[in-house]
Amino acid sequence: MQQDCKARLMTIALAIIEPQIAGNVGAMLRTAACFDVAVHVVEPCGFAFGDSSLRRAGMDYAATVPLQRHVDRVAFAAHIAASGSRLLLLSTSGEIDLYAVRFMHGDVIAVGNEGDGAPADIHEAADLRVRIAIKPDMRSLNVSVAAGIAMAEALRQLAAPVYGWERPDKMTGDL
């Protein structure tokens, strides 16, 4: 499953920072596979990476994902710096709304872990800290759901023509 994400630079990538729940990572790997998005997993993980719940949630899709594991946040930061990619962190405390972001090829969308979110050094390293608007009385979305929403928006802006989808000039569906 380990592949080099560098070849995928003309699309987006997803970075999962120190995940704690294998099922969430499996769900993100499955979503990334369906959207043809490369994934970076920044260790340590709160589970054995080959855990059966990871395989169960990712199913056979996970094996198709270009995946790069980083031994720690320092190694991941060095990779991002060398690649020239922008790091966009999804955070409940993000300053910019997801739908105000103009995505660029090569962007890396990062998510923190389920318990603590992203560590301070990732917040500081992020080029943009992005929030997904939800009801004010709700704390947060599930991390895999938030990652899927952000990947879909980035692909809506960037990659739709690559997959043969037509980018609409106007919205349809008016009654």
Secondary structure, DSSP 8 states (H G I E B T S, - for coil): -B--GGGGTTS-EEEEES---HHHHHHHHHHHHHHT-EEEEES--SS-TT-HHHHHHHGGGGGGS-EEEESSHHHHHHHHHHHT--EEEE-TT-SEEGGG----TT-EEEE-BTTTBS-HHHHHH-SEEEE----TT-----HHHHHHHHHHHHHHHHTGGGGT----SS-----
